[in-house]
């Protein structure tokens, strides 16, 4: 499989890891959109949020738990945003479920 995030989780492509468990990896985004910007991915390949099923849905909770742990670790007391893009129209550019975690600046809504 030629998946960028699978290669990162396997250690084939270097990344700056900020958090890791048996099931989840979080690493710094190479094109940050905020002073703090990490990508949180499951180590299991799931193509997108649309591919979450009853059988693999526990990974979504593990990703949210990872975000809470990262927030404590990085002292993100002023808050953060977690974003998951789904499909081409949703802005997904890597075909592997992932959540962007952004912080350390005021994040307007709608995003811009």
N, C-alpha and C positions, 0 to 999 in steps of 0.2 A: 504494500500500500504506500502510495506517495503522499502521505499526510504530514504537513509541516509540524503540527502539534504532536503527532505521534512520535516524530523524530526528536522533538524537544524532550518529551517525557521519557524517551528511551535513552537520552543522553547523547544522541548522534549529532545534534546541533546544540552548540553551547547557548546557555541563557543565564541570566542573573536571577537565581531562585531566591524568593523571599519566604516561601512556606511550602512544606511538603509533608504528605502523609502517604500511606499505602495506596490510597485511591485518588488523591488530588495533588496537583502541582500548581503553584502560583509563581509567576516570574514577571520581571519588569518588561513593559511593552517597549518595543524598539522605536516607536513613533508616539511618544506620550502626548496625551491631550490635556494633561493636568500635571502639576508638580509631582503628585503621586499617582502612578498609573500602572497597575499590574493586570495580568491576564490570569484568570483562574480556570483550569481545565481539568476534566476527569482524565485519569490515565487510560481508562477504557475508551475506545473510539466509539463515539456517538456523533453522527453527522451534524445534528442541529437540535435546538429545543423541540422541534416538531417530531423528533425521533425518540423522545422520552416516553417510555412505556411503563406499565405496572412492574415489569421485570427489572428495569434499570432505574426507576425513579428515585431510589435511595441516594443516588449520586447527586441529585439536585440539592438535597438537604445537606450533604457533605460539603458542597460548594458554598452554601450559605453559612455553614459553620466555619469553614475556612475563612470567609470574609470577616466574620466576627472575631476570629482569632487574630487575623492580620491587623484588624483595626486596633485591637489591644496591643499587639506587638509593636505597631508603628505609631501608637499614641495619636490616633485620628479622632480626638475628642470632639472636634467640630463637625464631624459627620463625613459621609462618603456616599457615592452613587455606585450601584451595581447595574450593569447593562448587558443584556444578551440579545444579539441580533439574530434574526432567523430568516434565512433565504435571501435571494438576490434583492428583492424589494425592501427587505428589512435591513439591508446593509451588511449582511454576513459575507466576509471575504475569505475565510478559512473554513473548510467543510469539516469542522470538528467542534462540538459543543464547547463554548467558552463564554466566560463572563468577564467583562471589563470592570475593574474597580478603580474609581477615580476619586481623588481627594486633594485637600490642601489648596483649594481655591473655591470661590463661590460658583456653584454650578447652576446656571439659569435653566428655566423650563419654559418653552420647549428647548431641548438641547440645541446649541448653536456654536 
